[in-house]
């Protein structure tokens, strides 16, 4: 599949359930990454266009921490 929409359309057509990795933001919501984490250029996150450059990962993790405080 080139996009999640294609996969979800097929699941809908075949009346299948789907489990997606997107809700965990490809591991970002798991708590295993830090602001210093560097993803290899071959990492799938790069091919999906996720932007973790120039402090973006730190910003995202800060937001995750704020959400964690509210939800726990």
Beta strands, then each sheet from edge to edge (+ up, - down):
end
